[in-house]
């Protein structure tokens, strides 16, 4: 249990209220509605009213204004900003050109465009300005979008973002790692390592920590060394690691030789916490589809899609399918990418609805249609569509971030209850929860009125049973900390007698505090625990930090996978590991690059 304290008390929280002295220090004011802080320079609302967040915004975006140091200058600056005036010549033309070039390079990276396309963007802007604003064509002279310059600027942005992450990581009270070795579908294979950290104010930071080339780090020992090196570079020790979220591959969860076993063994010490591991969040459709695809449906449908993309692109009935396919992974067909795409319930459901058109198309091109006369295969197809649709709904629920692992675990438990219900319904031949299977069965009954046994319930009960065992195995650690999750999500209804002895006094005192009860009712969990005194409630606050540091969604991994599948043509080009990491960091981070620092770095390197 995490409720037993193993570490010293945390620092006292900063006040969660706006401070008047921030106006001159960070150029922000309290907005009329009273929530957050409004930046006078860029007019953006900083949602969290903590000095840490306000300071980070100021240092990342507006450090230029540090040159106004005297009290009189600072006060005059604030007054001019209040009136909507920016200081004259706050940036030189060269600095503006440098910022524009950096912004364009970042946009090219976000859209997955090749290095050479910067020149094309430059030509487009030049044509536009010559026709519309000819007097401003000269501004383009300071913007260099050549391939080499674009590469170097992306690397500079990556270094800046990584530096921001490392600065924040020093304040992490607890953190977790997500290890994804199934996302990459280009020509090389990589391990994406994401980190989720929580500071003393319960501010959550999710970001890419590093990318590890599995070709160069094939053994688990080499992988372990690379991850420890990345953690050491970020200033993080294993003593603060709380959780591991992984895929379900043998490389990750092998009983004796998996990476998780190695990391848990490495993290065992008197000062370390018990590391919680769960492997179902990442690529849920891959975890489950291998267990429910009893008749190799996906492989067959993949062959159909390849035929359509090569010989049926003009058929109107397939345009929706082709459009969705191209939006996911472009015009090129990558087998692994295609299979992963097909394992998503929404896609499979669309293909199932087109099965009549698919059969007619296969006949027209002379391909085999034997599956459409196999009633067992058709029933398996319908069952796979239905179960993957249920898994898709669960996956979307798990994609919602910033709800904390307690809520995510509730979704898992609810789905397991559904699986029990599905078992009973299949046994009773009640197909209410399986509309696609019911549609197939009804059609087969019309065609084979004398055949009483259209489908075998035992076959699908066995599949659901396998799925239940998989969920139980992959999320068993979350059950181990169930009491911690319940305490975190509902501290005022958690009975003290069910809590460990070490936390009972704090919990009783918390539940007797009327002011805290009122705060709990009107604030979300993150805000409530951020305002909870670490001096008065050190154990409960410690549990909150640990639970908040667990990955509560697969959003950042899905973001990386989506970026990769959309831009696999670009990412399959010869790229160094350093450039690949830079592209993925830009694509997945929520941090804003420190443009002033980047411009200053450019000026220092090109005096």
C-alpha positions as CSV (number, residue, x, y, z in Angstrom):
1,X,0.0,0.0,0.0
2,X,1.2,3.5,-0.7
3,X,-0.5,4.9,2.4
4,X,2.5,3.9,4.5
5,X,4.9,6.9,4.4
6,X,8.4,6.1,3.3
7,X,9.6,9.6,2.6
8,X,9.9,13.0,4.3
9,X,7.1,15.5,4.4
10,X,6.5,17.5,1.3
11,X,6.9,21.3,1.1
12,X,4.1,23.6,2.1
13,X,1.8,24.5,-0.8
14,X,1.9,27.8,-2.5
15,X,-1.4,29.8,-2.2
16,X,-3.8,29.2,-5.1
17,X,-4.8,32.8,-5.3
18,X,-3.7,35.7,-7.5
19,X,-1.1,37.9,-6.0
20,X,-1.0,41.6,-6.8
21,X,2.9,41.7,-7.0
22,X,2.7,39.3,-10.0
23,X,1.5,42.2,-12.2
24,X,4.9,44.0,-12.3
25,X,6.9,40.8,-11.9
26,X,5.2,38.7,-14.5
27,X,3.1,41.2,-16.5
28,X,-0.2,39.5,-15.6
29,X,-3.5,40.8,-14.0
30,X,-6.4,39.1,-12.4
31,X,-9.2,38.5,-15.0
32,X,-12.7,39.9,-14.4
33,X,-14.1,36.4,-13.8
34,X,-11.5,35.9,-11.1
35,X,-10.1,32.6,-12.3
36,X,-6.5,32.3,-13.4
37,X,-4.2,35.1,-14.5
38,X,-4.4,37.1,-17.7
39,X,-1.2,37.9,-19.5
40,X,-1.0,41.6,-20.5
41,X,1.4,40.9,-23.4
42,X,-0.3,38.1,-25.4
43,X,-3.7,38.3,-23.7
44,X,-3.7,34.6,-23.0
45,X,-5.4,33.2,-19.9
46,X,-3.1,31.1,-17.6
47,X,-5.7,28.8,-16.1
48,X,-3.8,27.5,-13.0
49,X,-3.3,30.4,-10.5
50,X,0.0,29.2,-9.1
51,X,3.2,31.2,-9.2
52,X,5.0,28.3,-10.8
53,X,2.7,28.3,-13.9
54,X,2.7,32.1,-14.2
55,X,6.5,32.2,-14.0
56,X,6.9,29.5,-16.6
57,X,4.6,31.3,-19.1
58,X,6.6,34.6,-18.6
59,X,10.0,33.0,-18.9
60,X,9.0,30.9,-22.0
61,X,7.2,33.7,-23.8
62,X,8.1,37.2,-22.6
63,X,11.6,37.1,-21.1
64,X,12.5,39.9,-23.4
65,X,10.8,42.3,-21.0
66,X,13.4,41.5,-18.3
67,X,15.3,44.5,-19.8
68,X,12.8,46.8,-18.1
69,X,14.3,46.4,-14.6
70,X,13.9,49.8,-12.9
71,X,10.7,50.2,-10.8
72,X,9.7,53.3,-12.8
73,X,10.3,51.6,-16.2
74,X,8.4,48.5,-15.0
75,X,5.4,50.5,-13.8
76,X,5.3,52.4,-17.1
77,X,5.5,49.2,-19.1
78,X,2.6,47.7,-17.1
79,X,0.5,50.8,-17.7
80,X,1.2,50.8,-21.5
81,X,0.4,47.1,-21.7
82,X,-2.9,47.7,-19.8
83,X,-3.8,50.2,-22.5
84,X,-3.1,47.7,-25.2
85,X,0.2,49.2,-26.3
86,X,3.3,47.0,-26.9
87,X,6.7,48.8,-26.5
88,X,8.0,50.1,-29.8
89,X,10.6,48.0,-31.5
90,X,10.4,45.3,-28.9
91,X,11.9,43.0,-31.5
92,X,14.3,43.9,-34.3
93,X,13.4,43.0,-37.9
94,X,16.1,40.3,-37.7
95,X,14.6,38.9,-34.5
96,X,11.1,38.9,-36.0
97,X,12.4,37.0,-39.1
98,X,14.2,34.5,-36.9
99,X,11.0,33.9,-34.9
100,X,9.0,33.5,-38.1
101,X,11.5,31.0,-39.5
102,X,11.4,29.0,-36.2
103,X,7.6,29.0,-36.2
104,X,7.4,27.9,-39.8
105,X,9.8,25.0,-39.2
106,X,7.8,23.9,-36.2
107,X,4.6,24.0,-38.3
108,X,6.4,21.8,-41.0
109,X,7.3,19.3,-38.3
110,X,3.8,19.3,-36.8
111,X,2.4,18.5,-40.3
112,X,5.0,15.9,-41.0
113,X,6.4,17.6,-44.0
114,X,9.9,16.9,-45.4
115,X,12.9,19.1,-44.9
116,X,12.9,20.2,-48.5
117,X,9.3,21.6,-48.4
118,X,10.5,24.7,-46.6
119,X,11.8,26.1,-49.9
120,X,8.4,25.6,-51.4
121,X,6.7,27.4,-48.5
122,X,9.2,30.3,-49.0
123,X,8.3,30.5,-52.7
124,X,4.6,30.5,-51.9
125,X,5.0,33.4,-49.5
126,X,7.2,35.3,-52.0
127,X,4.5,35.0,-54.7
128,X,1.8,36.1,-52.3
129,X,3.7,39.2,-51.0
130,X,4.8,40.3,-54.5
131,X,1.1,40.4,-55.6
132,X,-0.6,41.6,-52.5
133,X,2.0,43.5,-50.4
134,X,5.0,44.2,-52.7
135,X,6.4,46.7,-50.3
136,X,6.9,44.0,-47.7
137,X,8.7,41.4,-49.9
138,X,12.0,42.4,-48.2
139,X,10.9,40.8,-44.9
140,X,11.5,37.4,-46.5
141,X,15.2,38.0,-46.8
142,X,15.9,37.1,-43.2
143,X,13.9,33.9,-43.3
144,X,16.0,30.8,-44.3
145,X,13.9,27.7,-45.0
146,X,16.5,25.6,-46.7
147,X,16.6,21.9,-45.8
148,X,19.7,22.2,-43.7
149,X,18.4,25.2,-41.8
150,X,15.0,23.6,-41.2
151,X,16.7,20.5,-39.8
152,X,18.9,22.6,-37.4
153,X,15.9,24.7,-36.3
154,X,13.9,21.6,-35.4
155,X,16.8,20.3,-33.4
156,X,17.0,23.7,-31.6
157,X,13.3,23.6,-30.8
158,X,13.8,20.0,-29.5
159,X,16.6,21.1,-27.2
160,X,14.6,24.0,-25.9
161,X,11.5,21.8,-25.1
162,X,13.7,19.1,-23.6
163,X,15.4,21.7,-21.4
164,X,12.0,22.9,-20.2
165,X,11.0,19.3,-19.4
166,X,14.1,18.7,-17.4
167,X,13.7,21.9,-15.4
168,X,10.1,20.8,-14.5
169,X,11.3,17.3,-13.8
170,X,13.5,18.5,-10.9
171,X,10.3,19.4,-9.1
172,X,8.5,16.1,-9.6
173,X,7.4,14.5,-6.4
174,X,6.5,11.3,-8.2
175,X,6.5,10.1,-11.8
176,X,5.5,7.2,-14.1
177,X,6.8,5.9,-17.4
178,X,4.9,4.7,-20.4
179,X,6.9,2.3,-22.7
180,X,5.5,1.9,-26.2
181,X,7.3,-0.5,-28.6
182,X,4.3,-1.1,-30.9
183,X,3.6,2.4,-32.2
184,X,6.3,2.6,-34.9
185,X,5.3,1.3,-38.3
186,X,8.0,2.7,-40.5
187,X,11.1,0.8,-41.6
188,X,12.9,0.9,-38.2
189,X,11.6,-0.1,-34.8
190,X,11.8,2.2,-31.8
191,X,10.7,2.3,-28.2
192,X,8.9,5.5,-27.3
193,X,9.4,6.4,-23.6
194,X,6.9,8.9,-22.2
195,X,7.0,10.4,-18.7
196,X,4.1,11.7,-16.5
197,X,5.3,13.7,-13.5
198,X,3.5,15.5,-10.7
199,X,4.9,18.4,-8.7
200,X,4.1,19.6,-5.2
201,X,1.1,21.5,-6.5
202,X,-0.2,18.4,-8.2
203,X,0.4,20.0,-11.6
204,X,0.7,17.1,-14.1
205,X,3.2,17.1,-16.9
206,X,3.1,14.4,-19.7
207,X,5.8,14.5,-22.3
208,X,8.2,12.4,-24.4
209,X,11.3,11.5,-22.4
210,X,13.3,9.8,-25.2
211,X,13.2,7.5,-28.2
212,X,15.4,4.3,-28.2
213,X,16.4,2.6,-31.3
214,X,15.6,-1.1,-30.8
215,X,18.1,-2.1,-33.5
216,X,20.9,-0.7,-31.5
217,X,19.5,-1.8,-28.1
218,X,18.1,-5.2,-28.8
219,X,18.7,-6.8,-25.5
220,X,16.6,-6.0,-22.4
221,X,19.8,-5.1,-20.5
222,X,20.7,-2.5,-23.2
223,X,17.2,-1.1,-23.1
224,X,17.3,-0.8,-19.3
225,X,20.6,1.1,-19.5
226,X,19.3,3.5,-22.1
227,X,16.2,4.3,-20.0
228,X,18.3,4.8,-16.8
229,X,20.6,7.1,-18.8
230,X,17.6,9.2,-20.0
231,X,16.3,9.4,-16.4
232,X,19.7,10.4,-15.1
233,X,19.9,13.1,-17.8
234,X,16.6,14.4,-16.7
235,X,17.7,14.5,-13.1
236,X,15.3,11.8,-12.0
237,X,16.0,8.8,-9.7
238,X,14.1,5.5,-9.5
239,X,13.2,6.4,-5.9
240,X,10.5,8.7,-7.3
241,X,9.1,6.2,-9.9
242,X,5.6,5.1,-9.1
243,X,4.2,3.3,-12.2
244,X,5.0,1.6,-15.5
245,X,2.6,1.5,-18.4
246,X,3.6,-0.8,-21.2
247,X,2.4,-2.7,-24.2
248,X,1.8,-6.5,-23.8
249,X,4.8,-7.7,-25.9
250,X,7.2,-10.3,-24.5
251,X,10.0,-7.7,-24.6
252,X,8.0,-5.7,-22.0
253,X,6.2,-8.2,-19.8
254,X,8.1,-11.5,-20.3
255,X,7.9,-13.3,-16.9
256,X,11.6,-13.7,-16.4
257,X,13.3,-11.6,-19.1
258,X,10.8,-8.8,-19.7
259,X,11.9,-5.1,-19.2
260,X,9.3,-4.6,-16.5
261,X,10.9,-7.4,-14.3
262,X,14.3,-5.8,-14.8
263,X,13.1,-2.3,-13.8
264,X,11.1,-3.5,-10.8
265,X,14.2,-5.4,-9.6
266,X,16.3,-2.3,-10.1
267,X,13.8,-0.1,-8.2
268,X,13.8,-2.4,-5.1
269,X,15.4,-0.5,-2.2
270,X,14.3,0.7,1.2
271,X,13.7,4.2,-0.2
272,X,11.7,3.2,-3.3
273,X,8.0,2.8,-3.6
274,X,6.3,-0.3,-5.0
275,X,6.2,0.2,-8.8
276,X,2.7,-0.3,-10.2
277,X,2.6,-1.9,-13.6
278,X,-0.3,-2.2,-16.0
279,X,-0.1,-3.1,-19.7
280,X,-3.6,-2.6,-21.1
281,X,-3.8,1.2,-21.7
282,X,-1.5,1.3,-24.8
283,X,-3.0,0.0,-28.0
284,X,-6.0,-1.6,-26.3
285,X,-7.2,-2.8,-29.7
286,X,-4.0,-4.8,-30.2
287,X,-4.1,-6.3,-26.8
288,X,-7.7,-7.7,-27.3
289,X,-8.1,-8.3,-31.0
290,X,-5.5,-11.1,-31.1
291,X,-7.7,-12.9,-28.5
292,X,-11.0,-12.3,-30.2
293,X,-10.0,-12.7,-33.9
294,X,-10.5,-16.5,-33.9
295,X,-10.7,-16.9,-37.6
296,X,-7.9,-14.5,-38.9
297,X,-10.6,-12.0,-40.0
298,X,-8.2,-9.1,-40.0
299,X,-5.7,-10.7,-42.4
300,X,-8.5,-11.5,-44.8
301,X,-9.9,-8.0,-44.7
302,X,-6.4,-6.5,-45.1
303,X,-6.1,-8.3,-48.4
304,X,-9.5,-6.9,-49.5
305,X,-8.4,-3.3,-48.7
306,X,-5.2,-3.7,-50.7
307,X,-7.2,-4.9,-53.7
308,X,-9.6,-1.9,-53.3
309,X,-6.7,0.6,-53.1
310,X,-5.1,-0.9,-56.3
311,X,-8.2,-1.9,-58.4
312,X,-11.3,-0.3,-56.9
313,X,-10.3,3.3,-56.2
314,X,-13.0,4.7,-58.6
315,X,-15.9,2.8,-57.1
316,X,-18.2,5.2,-55.3
317,X,-19.3,2.7,-52.6
318,X,-15.7,2.6,-51.3
319,X,-14.9,6.3,-51.2
320,X,-15.7,6.7,-47.5
321,X,-13.5,3.8,-46.6
322,X,-10.7,5.0,-48.9
323,X,-10.9,8.6,-47.5
324,X,-10.6,7.3,-43.9
325,X,-7.7,5.1,-44.9
326,X,-5.8,7.9,-46.5
327,X,-6.5,10.3,-43.7
328,X,-4.9,7.6,-41.4
329,X,-1.8,6.6,-43.3
330,X,-1.8,8.4,-46.7
331,X,-1.8,6.7,-50.1
332,X,0.9,4.2,-49.3
333,X,-0.2,0.8,-47.8
334,X,2.0,-0.4,-45.0
335,X,0.9,-3.8,-43.9
336,X,1.4,-3.4,-40.2
337,X,-0.1,0.1,-40.2
338,X,-3.1,-1.3,-42.2
339,X,-3.6,-4.1,-39.7
340,X,-3.5,-1.8,-36.7
341,X,-6.0,0.5,-38.4
342,X,-8.4,-2.4,-39.1
343,X,-8.3,-3.5,-35.5
344,X,-10.1,-0.3,-34.5
345,X,-13.8,-1.0,-34.0
346,X,-15.1,1.9,-36.0
347,X,-13.2,0.9,-39.1
348,X,-14.1,-2.8,-38.9
349,X,-17.8,-1.8,-38.5
350,X,-17.7,0.3,-41.7
351,X,-16.2,-2.6,-43.6
352,X,-18.8,-5.0,-42.2
353,X,-21.5,-2.6,-43.5
354,X,-20.0,-2.8,-47.0
355,X,-19.7,-6.7,-47.1
356,X,-22.2,-7.0,-49.9
357,X,-20.5,-4.5,-52.0
358,X,-17.2,-6.1,-51.1
359,X,-18.4,-9.5,-52.3
360,X,-19.5,-8.0,-55.6
361,X,-16.2,-6.3,-56.1
362,X,-14.2,-9.4,-55.4
363,X,-16.3,-11.3,-58.0
364,X,-15.6,-8.6,-60.5
365,X,-11.9,-8.8,-60.1
366,X,-11.8,-12.6,-60.0
367,X,-10.7,-12.9,-56.3
368,X,-12.0,-15.6,-54.1
369,X,-15.3,-15.2,-52.3
370,X,-15.3,-18.4,-50.4
371,X,-15.6,-16.6,-47.0
372,X,-19.1,-15.3,-47.9
373,X,-20.4,-18.8,-48.1
374,X,-18.8,-19.9,-44.9
375,X,-21.4,-19.4,-42.1
376,X,-18.9,-19.9,-39.3
377,X,-16.6,-17.2,-40.8
378,X,-19.4,-14.8,-41.2
379,X,-20.5,-15.3,-37.6
380,X,-17.0,-14.8,-36.5
381,X,-16.8,-11.6,-38.5
382,X,-20.0,-10.3,-36.9
383,X,-18.8,-11.2,-33.4
384,X,-15.4,-9.6,-34.0
385,X,-17.1,-6.3,-35.2
386,X,-19.3,-6.2,-32.1
387,X,-16.6,-7.0,-29.5
388,X,-14.1,-4.5,-31.1
389,X,-16.8,-1.9,-31.1
390,X,-17.2,-2.4,-27.3
391,X,-13.5,-2.2,-26.9
392,X,-13.4,1.0,-29.0
393,X,-15.8,2.7,-26.7
394,X,-13.6,1.7,-23.7
395,X,-10.5,2.9,-25.5
396,X,-12.2,6.3,-26.1
397,X,-13.1,6.5,-22.4
398,X,-9.4,5.8,-21.6
399,X,-8.3,8.4,-24.0
400,X,-9.7,11.2,-21.9
401,X,-6.8,12.7,-20.0
402,X,-6.5,14.5,-16.7
403,X,-9.2,12.4,-15.0
404,X,-6.6,10.4,-12.9
405,X,-6.1,6.7,-12.8
406,X,-8.9,6.2,-10.3
407,X,-11.5,7.1,-12.9
408,X,-9.7,5.1,-15.6
409,X,-9.7,2.0,-13.3
410,X,-13.5,2.5,-12.8
411,X,-13.9,2.3,-16.6
412,X,-11.9,-1.0,-16.6
413,X,-14.0,-2.5,-13.8
414,X,-17.2,-1.4,-15.6
415,X,-16.1,-3.1,-18.8
416,X,-15.3,-6.3,-16.9
417,X,-18.8,-6.3,-15.5
418,X,-20.0,-6.0,-19.1
419,X,-18.0,-9.0,-20.1
420,X,-19.7,-11.1,-17.4
421,X,-23.0,-9.9,-18.8
422,X,-21.9,-10.7,-22.4
423,X,-21.1,-14.3,-21.2
424,X,-24.6,-14.8,-19.9
425,X,-26.3,-13.3,-22.9
426,X,-24.3,-15.5,-25.3
427,X,-25.1,-18.5,-23.3
428,X,-28.8,-17.6,-23.5
429,X,-28.4,-16.8,-27.3
430,X,-29.5,-13.3,-26.5
431,X,-27.7,-11.1,-29.1
432,X,-28.9,-7.7,-27.9
433,X,-25.3,-6.6,-27.2
434,X,-24.1,-8.0,-30.5
435,X,-26.0,-6.3,-33.3
436,X,-23.6,-7.3,-36.1
437,X,-23.6,-11.0,-35.1
438,X,-27.4,-10.8,-34.8
439,X,-27.6,-9.4,-38.3
440,X,-25.5,-12.2,-39.7
441,X,-27.5,-14.8,-37.8
442,X,-30.8,-13.4,-39.0
443,X,-29.6,-13.5,-42.6
444,X,-28.3,-17.1,-42.3
445,X,-31.6,-18.2,-40.8
446,X,-33.4,-16.8,-43.9
447,X,-31.0,-18.6,-46.2
448,X,-30.9,-21.9,-44.2
449,X,-34.3,-22.3,-42.6
450,X,-33.8,-26.0,-41.9
451,X,-30.5,-25.4,-40.1
452,X,-31.3,-24.9,-36.4
453,X,-27.7,-24.3,-35.2
454,X,-26.4,-21.2,-36.9
455,X,-23.7,-20.3,-34.4
456,X,-22.0,-22.0,-31.5
457,X,-22.4,-20.1,-28.2
458,X,-19.6,-22.0,-26.6
459,X,-17.1,-20.7,-29.2
460,X,-17.8,-17.1,-28.3
461,X,-18.1,-17.8,-24.5
462,X,-14.5,-19.2,-24.7
463,X,-13.3,-16.0,-26.5
464,X,-14.9,-13.7,-23.9
465,X,-13.4,-15.8,-21.1
466,X,-9.9,-15.4,-22.6
467,X,-10.6,-11.6,-22.8
468,X,-11.6,-11.6,-19.1
469,X,-8.4,-13.3,-18.1
470,X,-6.3,-10.9,-20.2
471,X,-7.9,-7.9,-18.5
472,X,-7.4,-9.5,-15.1
473,X,-3.7,-10.2,-15.8
474,X,-2.9,-6.8,-17.3
475,X,-4.6,-4.7,-14.6
476,X,-3.9,-6.8,-11.5
477,X,-1.6,-4.2,-10.0
478,X,-4.3,-1.5,-10.1
479,X,-6.4,-3.9,-8.0
480,X,-3.5,-4.1,-5.5
481,X,-3.8,-0.3,-4.9
482,X,-7.6,-0.2,-5.1
483,X,-7.9,1.2,-1.6
484,X,-5.5,4.0,-2.5
485,X,-7.5,4.8,-5.6
486,X,-10.8,4.8,-3.6
487,X,-9.2,7.1,-0.9
488,X,-8.0,9.5,-3.6
489,X,-11.2,9.7,-5.5
490,X,-13.6,9.9,-2.6
491,X,-11.8,10.8,0.7
492,X,-14.9,12.0,2.5
493,X,-16.8,8.8,2.0
494,X,-13.9,6.4,2.7
495,X,-14.5,4.7,6.0
496,X,-11.5,5.3,8.3
497,X,-11.8,1.8,9.8
498,X,-11.0,0.3,6.3
499,X,-7.9,2.5,5.9
500,X,-4.4,1.5,7.2
501,X,-3.6,2.5,10.7
502,X,-1.0,5.1,9.5
503,X,-3.6,7.2,7.6
504,X,-6.7,6.9,10.0
505,X,-5.9,10.0,12.1
506,X,-5.4,12.2,9.0
507,X,-8.5,10.8,7.3
508,X,-10.6,11.4,10.4
509,X,-9.3,15.0,10.7
510,X,-9.9,15.6,7.0
511,X,-13.5,14.3,7.1
512,X,-14.3,16.5,10.1
513,X,-13.1,19.7,8.3
514,X,-16.1,21.5,7.0
515,X,-14.1,24.0,4.9
516,X,-12.3,21.2,3.1
517,X,-15.6,19.4,2.5
518,X,-16.9,22.6,0.8
519,X,-13.8,22.9,-1.3
520,X,-14.1,19.2,-2.3
521,X,-17.6,19.8,-3.5
522,X,-16.9,22.8,-5.7
523,X,-13.4,21.9,-7.0
524,X,-12.1,19.1,-9.2
525,X,-9.8,16.5,-7.6
526,X,-6.6,18.1,-8.8
527,X,-7.5,21.5,-7.5
528,X,-8.7,20.1,-4.2
529,X,-5.5,18.1,-3.5
530,X,-3.3,21.0,-4.7
531,X,-4.8,23.1,-2.0
532,X,-4.5,20.4,0.7
533,X,-1.8,21.3,3.3
534,X,1.1,18.9,3.1
535,X,2.0,19.8,6.7
536,X,-1.4,18.8,8.1
537,X,-2.0,15.8,5.7
538,X,1.4,14.5,4.6
539,X,0.3,10.8,4.0
540,X,-2.9,11.7,2.1
541,X,-1.1,14.3,0.1
542,X,1.6,11.7,-0.7
543,X,-1.0,9.2,-1.8
544,X,-2.5,11.9,-4.0
545,X,0.8,12.7,-5.7
546,X,1.4,9.0,-6.4
547,X,-2.1,8.4,-7.8
548,X,-1.9,11.5,-9.9
549,X,1.4,10.5,-11.4
550,X,0.0,7.3,-12.8
551,X,-0.9,7.4,-16.5
552,X,-4.7,7.9,-16.6
553,X,-5.1,7.7,-20.4
554,X,-3.4,6.6,-23.6
555,X,-3.8,10.1,-25.1
556,X,-0.1,11.0,-25.6
557,X,0.7,7.5,-27.0
558,X,-2.3,7.8,-29.4
559,X,-1.1,11.2,-30.4
560,X,2.3,9.8,-31.3
561,X,0.8,6.8,-33.2
562,X,-1.6,9.1,-35.1
563,X,1.3,11.4,-36.1
564,X,3.3,8.4,-37.3
565,X,0.6,6.8,-39.3
566,X,-0.4,10.0,-41.0
567,X,3.2,10.8,-41.9
568,X,4.8,7.4,-42.4
569,X,6.1,8.4,-45.8
570,X,8.2,11.3,-44.3
571,X,9.3,9.3,-41.3
572,X,10.4,6.3,-43.4
573,X,13.0,8.6,-45.1
574,X,16.6,8.4,-43.8
575,X,16.5,10.2,-40.4
576,X,18.9,10.2,-37.6
577,X,17.5,9.1,-34.2
578,X,18.1,12.7,-33.0
579,X,15.9,14.1,-35.7
580,X,13.2,11.5,-35.2
581,X,13.1,12.3,-31.5
582,X,12.8,16.0,-32.3
583,X,9.8,15.4,-34.6
584,X,8.0,13.3,-32.1
585,X,8.6,15.7,-29.3
586,X,7.3,18.6,-31.3
587,X,4.2,16.6,-32.3
588,X,3.3,15.3,-28.8
589,X,4.2,18.1,-26.4
590,X,1.8,20.6,-24.9
591,X,4.7,23.0,-24.0
592,X,5.3,26.1,-26.0
593,X,8.9,26.6,-27.2
594,X,10.8,29.4,-25.6
595,X,11.0,31.6,-28.7
596,X,13.0,34.4,-27.0
597,X,15.7,31.8,-25.9
598,X,15.8,30.3,-29.4
599,X,16.2,33.7,-31.0
600,X,19.0,34.6,-28.5
601,X,20.7,31.3,-29.2
602,X,20.6,32.0,-32.9
603,X,22.1,35.5,-32.4
604,X,24.9,34.1,-30.2
605,X,25.8,31.5,-32.8
606,X,25.6,34.0,-35.6
607,X,27.1,37.3,-34.2
